Amino acid sequence: MTGFGVGTVVVAEGRLVAEIRGVNQRFLDIRARLPRELGDLTLFTEQIARERLRRGRVELLVHTEGSIGSPLVVDKARARAAFRALAEIRDELAPGAEIPLSLLAVVPDLFAPPSATELHALRDAVRSAVEQAIESMSAMCRREGAALAADLHARSTLLRGLVNDVAQRAEGAPEAIRRRLTVKIERLLAGGDLAVDMVRLETEVALLAERGDITEEITRLGSHLDQFAELVASDAAEPVGRRLDFLLQEMLREANTLGAKAQDAAISQHVVTMKVELERLREQVQNVE
């Protein structure tokens, strides 16, 4: 789910700030960006997030405010040697040309690396700031999750009402079929001397009722809705998104079968509404871990 969080840790005379942004995605994709002085901790930072998150496209930005470490120590002997080497090349290629001191910045190992103690402290600070940011984002996600759960519950309740209405309508299906057939036969025989064969009529009614029997579909839809409601209300730590998506696929399959069997216009309209709500639920469930 989408979310944003910030974590801050005081380090030396400055602050280390971690910002995290997450958007919904089925798999976990983490991209961390750190300032150059902390570049060696990029993989370490991503690993911290992987330990706490399961899915989503996550952008993790770490930046500093003020001084977070001891002053840089320059290897003066190495700097002098590098400058002399540059001067020799200058004298050979372009005598009298100016040598900018900025060239020394690209000399490898010109600045002494932080001590082991300082590096350990920076790692701890990065971990603390990132974990704070993740917790802040998780709190936002939990609020969003509560709203999403309420929406899923409301839509599944609407579906249950539709299923109950269809079940009640289906109870009177044989009698409705009998009436329709009787009316049609009477119209065809109007003005003639032929009489309606009630035995044959009852046989046809029974056959049509059997073909249009939707009891099994209604029962399975009710069972799937029960399981769906249990998962939505569950406080279990394990992810339930895939299970919810599977149940919705099964419910959509049952609704399609129900619609194909239905011999009543009102039931067909209810099935259309069911399928619309099931698609809306499937879109929402994509945001569930």
C-alpha positions as CSV (number, residue, x, y, z in Angstrom):
1,M,0.0,0.0,0.0
2,T,1.0,3.6,-0.4
3,G,2.7,5.4,2.4
4,F,5.3,7.9,3.5
5,G,7.5,8.1,6.6
6,V,10.4,10.1,8.0
7,G,13.0,9.1,10.6
8,T,15.6,11.5,12.2
9,V,18.7,10.7,14.3
10,V,21.1,13.3,15.8
11,V,24.7,12.5,14.8
12,A,27.6,14.6,16.1
13,E,26.8,18.3,15.2
14,G,24.1,17.4,12.6
15,R,21.2,15.2,11.8
16,L,20.7,12.2,9.6
17,V,17.3,12.0,8.0
18,A,15.7,9.1,6.2
19,E,12.6,9.5,4.1
20,I,10.7,6.5,2.6
21,R,7.9,6.4,0.1
22,G,6.0,3.3,-0.9
23,V,3.4,2.6,-3.6
24,N,1.5,-0.6,-4.1
25,Q,3.2,-3.4,-6.1
26,R,2.9,-7.1,-6.0
27,F,6.6,-7.7,-5.5
28,L,9.2,-5.8,-3.4
29,D,11.4,-3.3,-5.2
30,I,13.6,-1.1,-3.1
31,R,15.7,1.8,-4.4
32,A,18.0,3.6,-1.9
33,R,19.8,6.9,-2.4
34,L,22.4,8.1,0.1
35,P,24.8,11.1,0.0
36,R,28.3,10.4,-1.3
37,E,29.9,10.3,2.1
38,L,27.5,7.4,3.0
39,G,27.6,5.7,-0.4
40,D,29.2,2.6,1.0
41,L,26.1,2.0,3.2
42,T,23.6,1.8,0.3
43,L,23.3,-1.9,0.2
44,F,23.2,-2.0,4.0
45,T,20.3,0.5,3.9
46,E,18.3,-1.5,1.3
47,Q,18.8,-4.7,3.4
48,I,17.3,-3.0,6.5
49,A,14.2,-2.2,4.4
50,R,14.0,-5.8,3.1
51,E,14.0,-7.1,6.6
52,R,10.8,-5.1,7.4
53,L,8.8,-4.9,4.2
54,R,7.2,-7.6,2.0
55,R,6.0,-5.8,-1.1
56,G,5.7,-2.5,-2.9
57,R,7.9,-0.2,-4.9
58,V,9.9,1.7,-2.3
59,E,12.1,4.8,-2.6
60,L,14.4,5.4,0.3
61,L,16.2,8.7,0.6
62,V,18.9,9.4,3.2
63,H,20.4,12.9,3.6
64,T,22.3,14.8,6.2
65,E,21.9,18.2,7.8
66,G,25.0,19.8,9.3
67,S,28.1,17.9,10.1
68,I,27.6,14.3,11.0
69,G,31.3,13.2,11.3
70,S,34.7,14.3,12.3
71,P,36.5,16.8,10.0
72,L,38.1,15.3,6.9
73,V,41.7,14.4,7.2
74,V,43.8,15.1,4.1
75,D,46.9,13.0,3.3
76,K,49.1,16.0,2.7
77,A,52.1,14.0,1.5
78,R,50.0,12.3,-1.1
79,A,48.5,15.7,-2.2
80,R,52.0,17.2,-2.6
81,A,53.1,14.2,-4.7
82,A,50.1,14.4,-6.9
83,F,50.5,18.2,-7.4
84,R,54.2,17.7,-8.3
85,A,53.2,15.0,-10.8
86,L,50.6,17.4,-12.4
87,A,53.2,20.2,-12.5
88,E,55.7,18.0,-14.4
89,I,53.0,17.1,-17.0
90,R,52.1,20.8,-17.2
91,D,55.7,21.8,-17.8
92,E,56.0,19.2,-20.5
93,L,52.8,19.9,-22.3
94,A,51.8,23.5,-21.5
95,P,54.5,25.5,-19.7
96,G,53.1,28.3,-17.7
97,A,49.5,27.0,-17.6
98,E,47.7,27.2,-14.3
99,I,47.0,23.9,-12.4
100,P,43.6,24.2,-10.5
101,L,43.6,22.7,-7.1
102,S,40.2,21.1,-7.8
103,L,42.1,18.4,-9.8
104,L,43.3,17.0,-6.5
105,A,39.8,16.1,-5.5
106,V,39.8,13.2,-7.9
107,V,43.0,11.7,-6.5
108,P,42.2,8.3,-5.0
109,D,42.7,7.9,-1.2
110,L,43.5,11.6,-0.8
111,F,41.1,11.8,2.2
112,A,41.5,9.4,5.1
113,P,38.4,7.1,5.6
114,P,36.4,7.4,8.8
115,S,37.6,5.3,11.7
116,A,36.0,2.0,12.5
117,T,34.3,3.5,15.5
118,E,32.9,6.4,13.5
119,L,31.7,4.0,10.7
120,H,30.0,1.8,13.2
121,A,28.2,4.8,14.7
122,L,27.1,5.9,11.2
123,R,25.7,2.4,10.5
124,D,23.7,2.5,13.7
125,A,22.4,5.9,12.9
126,V,21.3,4.9,9.4
127,R,19.6,1.8,10.8
128,S,17.8,3.8,13.5
129,A,16.6,6.5,11.0
130,V,15.5,4.0,8.4
131,E,13.6,1.9,10.9
132,Q,11.9,5.0,12.3
133,A,10.9,6.0,8.7
134,I,9.5,2.5,8.0
135,E,7.5,2.5,11.2
136,S,6.1,5.9,10.3
137,M,5.1,4.6,6.9
138,S,3.6,1.4,8.3
139,A,1.4,3.5,10.7
140,M,0.1,5.3,7.6
141,C,-0.5,2.0,5.8
142,R,-2.4,0.6,8.8
143,R,-4.7,3.6,8.7
144,E,-5.2,3.0,5.0
145,G,-5.7,-0.7,5.7
146,A,-8.4,0.0,8.2
147,A,-10.3,2.1,5.7
148,L,-9.8,-0.5,3.0
149,A,-11.1,-3.3,5.3
150,A,-14.2,-1.3,6.0
151,D,-14.8,-0.9,2.2
152,L,-14.2,-4.6,1.6
153,H,-16.7,-5.4,4.4
154,A,-19.3,-3.1,3.0
155,R,-19.1,-4.5,-0.5
156,S,-19.1,-8.1,0.6
157,T,-22.2,-7.3,2.7
158,L,-23.8,-5.9,-0.4
159,L,-22.9,-9.1,-2.3
160,R,-24.4,-11.2,0.5
161,G,-27.6,-9.3,0.2
162,L,-27.7,-9.9,-3.5
163,V,-27.1,-13.6,-3.1
164,N,-29.9,-13.9,-0.5
165,D,-32.3,-12.1,-2.9
166,V,-31.3,-14.4,-5.7
167,A,-31.9,-17.4,-3.4
168,Q,-35.3,-16.2,-2.4
169,R,-36.2,-15.5,-6.0
170,A,-35.0,-19.0,-7.1
171,E,-37.4,-20.7,-4.6
172,G,-40.3,-19.6,-6.7
173,A,-38.7,-20.4,-10.1
174,P,-40.6,-23.7,-10.8
175,E,-44.0,-22.0,-10.2
176,A,-42.9,-19.0,-12.4
177,I,-41.9,-21.4,-15.2
178,R,-45.2,-23.2,-14.9
179,R,-47.1,-20.0,-15.2
180,R,-45.1,-18.9,-18.3
181,L,-45.5,-22.2,-20.0
182,T,-49.2,-22.4,-19.3
183,V,-49.8,-18.9,-20.7
184,K,-47.8,-19.7,-23.8
185,I,-49.6,-22.9,-24.4
186,E,-53.0,-21.4,-23.8
187,R,-52.2,-18.7,-26.4
188,L,-51.1,-21.2,-28.9
189,L,-54.3,-23.3,-28.4
190,A,-56.6,-20.4,-28.2
191,G,-59.7,-21.0,-30.4
192,G,-58.9,-24.7,-30.8
193,D,-60.4,-27.8,-29.3
194,L,-57.1,-29.2,-27.9
195,A,-56.6,-29.3,-24.2
196,V,-53.5,-28.8,-22.1
197,D,-51.8,-32.0,-21.1
198,M,-51.1,-31.2,-17.5
199,V,-48.8,-34.3,-17.0
200,R,-46.6,-33.2,-20.0
201,L,-46.6,-29.6,-18.7
202,E,-45.4,-30.7,-15.2
203,T,-42.7,-32.8,-16.9
204,E,-41.5,-29.8,-18.9
205,V,-41.6,-27.6,-15.8
206,A,-39.5,-30.2,-13.9
207,L,-36.9,-30.4,-16.7
208,L,-36.6,-26.6,-17.1
209,A,-36.4,-26.2,-13.3
210,E,-33.6,-28.8,-13.1
211,R,-31.6,-27.1,-15.9
212,G,-32.0,-23.7,-14.2
213,D,-31.3,-25.0,-10.6
214,I,-28.8,-22.6,-9.1
215,T,-28.8,-24.0,-5.6
216,E,-25.1,-25.2,-5.8
217,E,-23.9,-21.8,-7.1
218,I,-25.7,-20.0,-4.3
219,T,-24.3,-22.3,-1.7
220,R,-20.8,-21.9,-2.9
221,L,-21.1,-18.1,-3.2
222,G,-22.3,-18.0,0.4
223,S,-19.4,-20.2,1.5
224,H,-16.8,-18.0,-0.3
225,L,-18.3,-14.9,1.2
226,D,-18.0,-16.4,4.7
227,Q,-14.3,-17.1,4.1
228,F,-13.8,-13.7,2.6
229,A,-15.3,-12.0,5.6
230,E,-13.2,-14.1,8.0
231,L,-10.0,-13.1,6.1
232,V,-10.9,-9.4,6.1
233,A,-11.6,-9.4,9.8
234,S,-8.5,-11.6,10.6
235,D,-5.7,-10.1,12.7
236,A,-3.2,-12.8,11.6
237,A,0.3,-11.5,10.7
238,E,0.6,-13.6,7.5
239,P,-0.5,-12.0,4.1
240,V,-4.0,-12.6,3.0
241,G,-4.1,-10.7,-0.3
242,R,-3.6,-13.7,-2.6
243,R,-6.2,-15.8,-0.7
244,L,-8.7,-13.0,-1.1
245,D,-8.0,-12.7,-4.8
246,F,-8.5,-16.4,-5.2
247,L,-11.8,-16.3,-3.5
248,L,-12.9,-13.5,-5.7
249,Q,-12.0,-15.4,-8.8
250,E,-14.1,-18.3,-7.6
251,M,-17.0,-16.1,-6.8
252,L,-16.8,-14.5,-10.2
253,R,-16.8,-18.0,-11.8
254,E,-19.9,-19.0,-9.7
255,A,-21.7,-15.7,-10.7
256,N,-21.0,-16.4,-14.4
257,T,-22.5,-19.9,-14.1
258,L,-25.4,-18.5,-12.2
259,G,-26.1,-15.9,-14.9
260,A,-25.9,-18.6,-17.6
261,K,-28.5,-20.8,-15.7
262,A,-30.8,-18.0,-14.6
263,Q,-34.3,-18.0,-16.3
264,D,-35.5,-14.9,-14.5
265,A,-34.9,-11.3,-15.5
266,A,-34.6,-10.1,-11.9
267,I,-32.0,-12.8,-11.1
268,S,-30.1,-11.8,-14.3
269,Q,-30.0,-8.2,-13.2
270,H,-28.8,-9.2,-9.7
271,V,-26.0,-11.2,-11.4
272,V,-24.9,-8.2,-13.4
273,T,-24.7,-6.2,-10.2
274,M,-22.8,-9.0,-8.4
275,K,-20.2,-9.1,-11.2
276,V,-19.7,-5.3,-11.0
277,E,-19.1,-5.5,-7.3
278,L,-16.8,-8.4,-7.6
279,E,-14.6,-6.5,-10.1
280,R,-14.5,-3.6,-7.7
281,L,-13.5,-5.9,-4.9
282,R,-10.7,-7.4,-7.1
283,E,-9.4,-3.9,-7.8
284,Q,-9.3,-3.1,-4.0
285,V,-7.8,-6.5,-3.1
286,Q,-4.8,-5.7,-5.2
287,N,-3.8,-3.2,-2.5
288,V,-3.9,-5.9,0.2
289,E,-0.7,-7.6,1.2
